[in-house]
Amino acid sequence: MMCNNRNNRNKELWIQFKAGNDNAFAELYKLNVDDMLDYGLHFTPLRDQVKDAIQDVFVNLYNKRDNLNVVENVRVYLLVSLKNTIYSFFKKDIQHYQIDTIEPVFTLESSVEELYIGDEQENEQERHIKQMLNLLSPREREAMYYRYTEGLGVEEICVLMKLNNQSVRNLLYRSIAKIREVYKDYNKIGNKGFL
């Protein structure tokens, strides 16, 4: 429900911004900047570069506001714009690319660390979750992040990853199957109740 309210608020602000309301533009920025920063840091640890990319996204929006369409999901639109901007930054720096996809590597390290900080049992869980996630390809990790951390639907993931519906479903299915297989093996050696 809260996510739906946020989507509605983003859409209202988008419409007001397109109509020339600078306060709506500022609020749109404030409402989304932290999520955009967190999202961008999954592609690179270079915080300043992610901040620059976010600024570029909003400067471009402001400069092109007369030509913008109304979008159904403003948050996804902003994340796609940020991802594309980060990719354009990386075109100049080949060390951040994956060889097979020519894209910045998507990681879940910060999300796992944020979720499992605390006592020794949680640290042990964090270690095992990282091991499981390391079995996934970067694209599988990215799809899992969108679906289970961000709570996005398959259609939204399709937009973010520039894939068709079946490809996203296959990525999610393969990822879950890999994790279940590891979990099954993990439980066989006496570590029940881990997940």
C-alpha positions as CSV (number, residue, x, y, z in Angstrom):
1,M,0.0,0.0,0.0
2,M,2.8,2.4,0.9
3,C,4.6,1.6,-2.4
4,N,1.4,2.3,-4.3
5,N,1.0,5.7,-2.5
6,R,4.6,6.5,-3.4
7,N,4.0,5.6,-7.0
8,N,0.9,7.8,-7.1
9,R,2.8,10.7,-5.5
10,N,5.6,10.3,-8.0
11,K,3.1,10.4,-10.8
12,E,1.4,13.5,-9.4
13,L,4.7,15.2,-9.1
14,W,5.7,14.2,-12.6
15,I,2.6,15.8,-14.1
16,Q,3.0,19.0,-12.0
17,F,6.7,19.2,-13.0
18,K,5.8,18.8,-16.7
19,A,3.4,21.6,-16.2
20,G,6.2,23.9,-15.1
21,N,6.1,23.5,-11.3
22,D,9.7,23.7,-10.0
23,N,8.6,22.8,-6.5
24,A,7.2,19.5,-7.8
25,F,10.5,18.9,-9.5
26,A,12.4,19.5,-6.2
27,E,10.1,17.2,-4.4
28,L,10.4,14.5,-7.1
29,Y,14.2,14.7,-6.6
30,K,14.0,14.5,-2.8
31,L,11.5,11.6,-3.0
32,N,13.7,9.5,-5.2
33,V,17.4,10.5,-4.8
34,D,18.2,8.1,-1.9
35,D,16.8,5.1,-3.7
36,M,18.6,6.1,-6.9
37,L,21.9,6.4,-5.0
38,D,21.4,3.0,-3.4
39,Y,20.5,1.5,-6.8
40,G,23.5,3.1,-8.5
41,L,25.9,1.8,-5.9
42,H,24.9,-1.8,-7.0
43,F,26.8,-1.1,-10.2
44,T,29.8,0.8,-8.9
45,P,31.3,1.6,-5.5
46,L,32.2,5.1,-6.9
47,R,29.7,7.1,-4.9
48,D,30.7,10.5,-6.4
49,Q,30.2,9.1,-9.9
50,V,26.7,7.8,-9.0
51,K,25.9,11.2,-7.6
52,D,27.0,12.8,-10.8
53,A,24.9,10.4,-12.8
54,I,21.8,11.2,-10.7
55,Q,22.5,14.9,-11.2
56,D,22.7,14.3,-15.0
57,V,19.4,12.4,-15.0
58,F,17.6,15.3,-13.3
59,V,19.3,18.0,-15.3
60,N,18.3,16.2,-18.5
61,L,14.7,15.8,-17.2
62,Y,14.6,19.5,-16.4
63,N,15.9,20.5,-19.8
64,K,13.6,18.2,-21.7
65,R,10.5,18.6,-19.6
66,D,8.4,19.9,-22.5
67,N,9.0,16.8,-24.5
68,L,8.5,14.2,-21.7
69,N,5.5,11.9,-21.7
70,V,3.4,10.9,-18.7
71,V,4.8,7.6,-17.4
72,E,3.0,5.0,-15.4
73,N,5.9,4.2,-13.1
74,V,8.1,7.2,-12.5
75,R,10.5,5.3,-10.2
76,V,11.2,2.7,-12.8
77,Y,11.7,5.5,-15.4
78,L,14.2,7.2,-13.1
79,L,16.1,4.0,-12.4
80,V,16.3,3.1,-16.1
81,S,17.6,6.6,-16.8
82,L,20.2,6.3,-14.1
83,K,21.3,2.9,-15.3
84,N,21.7,4.2,-18.8
85,T,23.6,7.2,-17.5
86,I,25.9,5.0,-15.5
87,Y,26.5,2.8,-18.5
88,S,27.5,5.8,-20.6
89,F,30.0,6.8,-17.9
90,F,31.5,3.4,-17.9
91,K,32.0,3.4,-21.7
92,K,35.0,5.5,-20.9
93,D,36.3,3.0,-18.2
94,I,36.5,-0.6,-19.5
95,Q,37.6,-2.0,-16.1
96,H,34.0,-1.8,-14.8
97,Y,32.6,-4.0,-17.6
98,Q,31.8,-7.7,-17.5
99,I,33.5,-9.4,-20.5
100,D,30.3,-11.2,-21.6
101,T,27.8,-8.3,-21.4
102,I,29.8,-5.1,-21.7
103,E,27.8,-3.8,-18.7
104,P,28.9,-2.6,-15.2
105,V,28.7,-5.5,-12.7
106,F,25.6,-5.5,-10.6
107,T,26.3,-6.6,-7.0
108,L,24.2,-7.3,-3.9
109,E,27.0,-6.9,-1.3
110,S,25.6,-3.7,0.3
111,S,22.1,-5.1,0.5
112,V,23.2,-8.3,2.2
113,E,25.3,-6.4,4.7
114,E,22.5,-4.0,5.5
115,L,20.1,-7.0,6.1
116,Y,22.4,-9.1,8.3
117,I,24.4,-7.0,10.7
118,G,24.5,-8.0,14.3
119,D,25.2,-11.1,16.3
120,E,27.4,-14.1,15.3
121,Q,24.4,-16.2,14.0
122,E,23.4,-13.3,11.6
123,N,27.1,-13.0,10.5
124,E,27.1,-16.7,9.7
125,Q,23.8,-16.3,7.8
126,E,25.3,-13.4,5.9
127,R,28.3,-15.5,4.8
128,H,26.1,-18.3,3.6
129,I,23.8,-15.9,1.7
130,K,26.8,-14.3,0.0
131,Q,28.0,-17.8,-1.0
132,M,24.6,-18.6,-2.5
133,L,24.4,-15.3,-4.3
134,N,27.9,-15.7,-5.7
135,L,26.6,-18.8,-7.5
136,L,24.3,-16.6,-9.5
137,S,25.4,-14.7,-12.6
138,P,25.3,-10.9,-12.3
139,R,22.1,-10.8,-14.4
140,E,20.5,-13.4,-12.1
141,R,21.5,-11.4,-9.0
142,E,20.1,-8.2,-10.6
143,A,16.8,-9.8,-11.4
144,M,16.6,-11.2,-7.8
145,Y,17.4,-7.8,-6.4
146,Y,14.6,-6.2,-8.4
147,R,12.1,-8.8,-7.5
148,Y,12.8,-9.6,-3.9
149,T,14.5,-6.5,-2.5
150,E,12.8,-3.8,-4.5
151,G,9.5,-5.7,-4.9
152,L,9.1,-4.9,-8.6
153,G,6.9,-6.9,-10.9
154,V,8.1,-8.9,-13.9
155,E,7.0,-6.2,-16.3
156,E,9.0,-3.5,-14.4
157,I,12.0,-5.8,-14.3
158,C,11.6,-6.2,-18.1
159,V,11.9,-2.5,-18.5
160,L,14.9,-2.1,-16.2
161,M,16.8,-5.0,-17.7
162,K,15.7,-4.5,-21.3
163,L,14.5,-8.1,-21.5
164,N,11.3,-9.7,-22.5
165,N,8.9,-11.3,-20.1
166,Q,10.0,-14.9,-20.6
167,S,13.7,-14.0,-20.2
168,V,13.0,-12.3,-16.9
169,R,10.9,-15.3,-15.7
170,N,13.7,-17.6,-16.8
171,L,16.3,-15.6,-14.9
172,L,14.2,-15.7,-11.7
173,Y,13.4,-19.4,-12.1
174,R,17.1,-20.3,-12.6
175,S,18.2,-18.2,-9.7
176,I,15.6,-19.7,-7.3
177,A,16.5,-23.2,-8.5
178,K,20.2,-22.6,-7.9
179,I,19.6,-21.2,-4.4
180,R,17.2,-24.1,-3.5
181,E,19.8,-26.6,-4.6
182,V,22.4,-25.0,-2.4
183,Y,19.9,-24.7,0.5
184,K,19.0,-28.4,0.1
185,D,22.7,-29.3,0.3
186,Y,23.3,-26.9,3.1
187,N,20.5,-28.5,5.2
188,K,21.8,-32.1,4.4
189,I,24.9,-31.2,6.4
190,G,22.9,-30.2,9.5
191,N,22.2,-26.5,9.2
192,K,18.4,-26.5,9.2
193,G,16.5,-23.3,9.7
194,F,19.1,-21.2,7.9
195,L,16.7,-19.3,5.6
